[in-house]
């Protein structure tokens, strides 16, 4: 799938993370978080699929942070998102946050859903 450029102005990167939290745009989010170019919101984790599916048409790739260690994303979740047009890249949450920030800075249409470390 081709990645389409977007306007980077006002984009929201992940500022930091620690045990059980993520900091985005100077706001601390306890637990899982979904970060998009427009901002961040608390997320219910892997079973909370509606916010991820709502990304269809808005992002090309979702970086899925699986926690402190790399793990496979649930195959049915990946299939459901890919059918909706959202490619999924699963990795450890710190790596997903960094990859999201770099790819976002390149002006790409990306988001990240992060499970706490």
C-alpha positions, 0 to 999 in steps of 0.5 A: 500500500502506498503511503500518501503525504499529509500536512504536518503542521500541528501534528502531535508526536508522542513526547514520552512514556514510562511505566503505565503511561504515555505523554502526548502534547504535554498531557499524561495518559494512563494506560493504553492510548491512541495517537493520531496527527490531530491528538491523542485519546485514551484507548481500551486496548486490543478489544477496543476495535471501533476507534482503530477501525474509525481510522480508515480513510484517515491513515495508511499505517497504524503502528501497534505498540504491544507493550514492553516486548514485541508480540504478534497482534491478534490475526483477526484484528490485523485482518479487520483493519487491513480489510478497512484499508489500514495497514498494521505494523506490530512492535514493542510500544517504545519502538512504535512511538519512535517509528510513529514520530519519525514517520509523522515528521515525514508528513505521512498519514499514520497513527499509533495505538500503544499498550503500556510498558 
